[in-house]
Amino acid sequence: MLKQLVKKSLTSAVNFPVLSSVMMRLRRDNVPVFMMHRMEDLSRGVEGHSADVLAQILEYLCQNNYNFLSLADLVEAITTNQSVPPKSVVFTMDDGFYDQADIAIPIFESYSCPVSIFLLSNFSSEQSWPWDYQVEYIVSNTEYEAVIFDSNSVSYNGEVQSVSGRKAAIDAIRDQLNNLEISVVLDVVNQLSRDLSVSTENIPESYAPITWERAKSCESKYVSFGPHTANHCVLKSQTDERCREEMAASWHALEKHLKKPLPVMCYPIGKKDKDFSKREMVIARELGMTAGLSVNPGYVELSEQYIAENLYCLHRFNVPDNLTDFVQLCSWIEVAKEKMRGN
C-alpha cells in the first residue's frame, strides 16, 4: 500500500515544471522503446491491451510534451551519432495479429504516433499460425478436464478446468517446446491437437493474422512493418541453417509484399542469451538489418558503449496495463531508480 502511494505521488509530480526541467536531464540520453502484443477484443474473446488505456497513454504523452519517434528514426539517430528530440518515446508491436491493425493502428494514427509492427511471414501468408498460440488455443478449448500428454519430447499432466490450471499447462508446455527444433515443435503441437481433440488445421477467427494485403494497405508515415521470422520459433534452439532460413524468409517476404519494410529484426520470445545469441545478431547484420530487438527490459541508451554492445539487441519495456506504471517508465523516475541502483 505504501509503495503504491509513493509511486502515485511521484508520477503525479513528474511534470511539475521546475522538477521536470531538472530531472528529465537524467533521461536525456535514454529512450524507452515500448512493446505490445495483442489488443483486447471482447467480441472475439481476445485478451490483451485495453484500447482505452492505450488512448489514455497517448493522450498523456501529448499533453505533457513528449515526442513520438519512429523506430526507424531512432535507429538512424543512434547509428549516425545524432541526437533525438527530448522526451522521445517509441512504440512497437509483435506477431501481427488482426487486432493490431483493426484496433491499435487507428488509435496510434489518431495521435500521429508512429508504430512498428513485426510480422511472421508464414502467418501473414496464412500458411500456418504461431505454434505457441496454437498451444494456448488447444488447452483453452479442450473439453477434457485434464491434460495428460506424453510425447518423446514433451510431457504434462494437470487439470485445465480452472483459469490457473490452464495457464500452468500452457506455460509448462510452451517452456518445453522452446528448447526444440521447429519441425519437432510442430509435430508435438499436432499430436497435442489430436490428443485433446481440438483442431488447429484452420486459423480461428480470434487468431487471424494481418495478411500481406492488409499490411500493405496499412503502411503509412506512421505505420511500418518489420521481420519476426517465419514461424515464431526460438532461434537459439535451431540449427545454423534453420536459424538463417527463419530470419531470411521473414525478411524476403516483407521485401516482396510491402513497399517499405523496416530492416530491424525482432527475435521471437526475445530474451538475449536464452532465446537468441550472438549467432542471431551476426545473421541479422549479414541480412542487412540495421538493428535487432530483444524483450530485455531497459532503455535504449544514446552512448557509444551501449550501441556497440546492444545495437542488435535493443532493449524494450512492455506497455503496462495502467497509466501510473507507464508514467514511471516514460518519465525520469525509472532512470533515476536505475542510477540509484548503480545500473
C-alpha positions, -999 to 999 in steps of 0.1 A, spaced: 0 0 0 28 25 10 47 16 -22 17 23 -43 11 56 -26 47 67 -31 45 56 -68 13 77 -73 28 107 -56 59 105 -78 40 101 -110 18 130 -101 48 152 -95 69 143 -126 55 171 -147 59 200 -122 78 225 -144 109 230 -122 112 194 -111 107 181 -147 132 205 -162 159 193 -138 150 156 -136 143 150 -173 180 156 -179 186 122 -164 165 107 -192 180 129 -220 202 100 -234 177 72 -225 149 64 -249 121 40 -239 110 16 -266 77 2 -257 65 -33 -268 29 -45 -272 13 -77 -283 -24 -84 -287 -52 -59 -282 -83 -68 -262 -112 -77 -284 -142 -88 -263 -163 -96 -294 -139 -124 -302 -129 -133 -267 -93 -119 -271 -74 -107 -241 -48 -81 -244 -40 -44 -241 -70 -22 -235 -78 3 -263 -89 28 -236 -56 25 -217 -36 29 -249 -56 61 -258 -51 73 -223 -13 67 -225 -10 86 -259 -32 114 -246 -9 118 -216 22 119 -237 7 146 -260 -5 167 -231 29 165 -214 50 174 -245 66 140 -252 79 134 -287 67 104 -307 96 89 -325 96 60 -351 118 31 -345 134 37 -379 143 73 -368 157 61 -335 179 35 -352 191 61 -377 199 85 -349 219 60 -329 238 47 -359 247 81 -372 255 96 -338 227 121 -340 206 134 -311 169 127 -307 142 151 -296 139 154 -258 114 132 -241 113 108 -271 91 77 -269 90 47 -294 62 21 -298 64 -14 -313 41 -44 -316 50 -81 -321 34 -110 -340 10 -94 -365 -25 -103 -353 -56 -87 -369 -64 -68 -337 -32 -48 -340 -44 -35 -374 -81 -32 -365 -78 -17 -331 -43 -4 -324 -33 13 -356 -63 36 -358 -55 48 -322 -18 54 -330 -27 72 -362 -53 94 -344 -25 107 -322 0 109 -351 22 84 -333 44 60 -352 43 23 -345 64 -6 -359 47 -40 -362 67 -72 -366 52 -99 -388 57 -137 -390 59 -144 -427 42 -178 -427 14 -163 -406 8 -133 -428 8 -157 -458 -19 -177 -439 2 -209 -444 3 -215 -406 -2 -198 -373 22 -194 -344 28 -227 -326 28 -211 -291 -7 -196 -298 -18 -229 -310 -9 -244 -276 -29 -217 -260 -59 -224 -282 -58 -262 -278 -55 -261 -240 -81 -234 -237 -107 -252 -259 -103 -288 -250 -134 -305 -234 -112 -327 -213 -108 -319 -176 -71 -326 -176 -42 -326 -200 -25 -360 -198 1 -357 -225 34 -375 -232 55 -374 -264 91 -382 -269 99 -345 -262 72 -330 -240 50 -343 -212 24 -327 -189 -2 -339 -165 -26 -315 -149 -61 -302 -147 -73 -275 -171 -107 -267 -158 -96 -236 -138 -80 -205 -152 -49 -211 -132 -48 -247 -143 -50 -238 -180 -23 -211 -176 0 -236 -158 -5 -261 -186 1 -236 -214 32 -222 -198 47 -256 -190 42 -270 -225 55 -238 -242 86 -238 -220 94 -274 -230 88 -266 -267 110 -235 -266 141 -258 -264 132 -278 -296 138 -275 -333 108 -261 -351 99 -292 -371 98 -312 -338 77 -284 -322 51 -285 -350 49 -323 -347 43 -321 -310 17 -294 -314 -1 -315 -340 0 -345 -316 -14 -323 -287 -42 -312 -311 -52 -347 -318 -49 -360 -282 -70 -331 -268 -95 -332 -298 -90 -296 -308 -84 -289 -345 -58 -264 -354 -60 -270 -392 -77 -237 -399 -67 -204 -382 -96 -195 -358 -112 -161 -363 -98 -149 -330 -63 -156 -341 -65 -142 -376 -33 -125 -389 -25 -92 -406 -23 -105 -441 1 -91 -466 -27 -73 -484 -38 -57 -451 -3 -48 -441 3 -31 -475 -29 -11 -470 -18 -1 -435 17 12 -445 20 49 -439 42 76 -425 30 63 -391 29 25 -396 58 3 -406 63 -35 -406 95 -55 -398 105 -92 -398 98 -115 -368 109 -148 -385 88 -173 -404 74 -195 -377 80 -177 -343 105 -204 -332 131 -198 -305 161 -192 -327 187 -203 -303 172 -238 -304 176 -241 -342 204 -254 -363 226 -228 -381 208 -235 -414 173 -234 -399 181 -202 -380 192 -183 -410 163 -197 -431 138 -185 -405 152 -150 -404 159 -146 -441 125 -160 -452 107 -134 -430 127 -105 -444 125 -116 -480 87 -120 -477 84 -84 -464 106 -72 -493 83 -90 -517 50 -79 -504 55 -44 -489 66 -10 -502 90 0 -475 97 -28 -450 116 -19 -418 151 -36 -417 151 -43 -380 150 -80 -368 126 -87 -339 137 -120 -323 108 -143 -312 102 -146 -274 133 -125 -274 154 -128 -242 191 -123 -250 213 -154 -244 182 -175 -236 162 -172 -269 188 -157 -292 226 -152 -290 255 -136 -309 249 -160 -338 215 -145 -345 228 -110 -342 255 -117 -367 229 -132 -391 207 -101 -387 236 -79 -397 245 -101 -426 209 -99 -439 212 -62 -440 193 -54 -408 202 -21 -392 193 -33 -357 176 -60 -336 151 -60 -308 150 -80 -276 124 -82 -248 150 -75 -222 137 -45 -202 156 -13 -202 162 19 -221 180 24 -254 209 45 -244 225 70 -267 260 61 -258 289 45 -278 293 17 -253 256 8 -253 253 9 -291 285 -12 -296 271 -39 -273 234 -37 -280 226 -24 -315 214 -59 -325 196 -65 -292 179 -32 -283 160 -32 -250 123 -27 -247 97 -22 -220 64 -40 -221 35 -15 -221 19 -17 -186 -19 -21 -182 -22 12 -163 -11 49 -168 7 51 -134 32 24 -142 36 37 -178 45 72 -165 72 57 -143 88 42 -173 85 70 -198 95 98 -173 127 102 -153 115 81 -124 128 47 -137 161 62 -149 166 77 -115 159 44 -98 184 27 -121 211 52 -114 205 49 -77 209 11 -80 241 17 -99 229 2 -132 
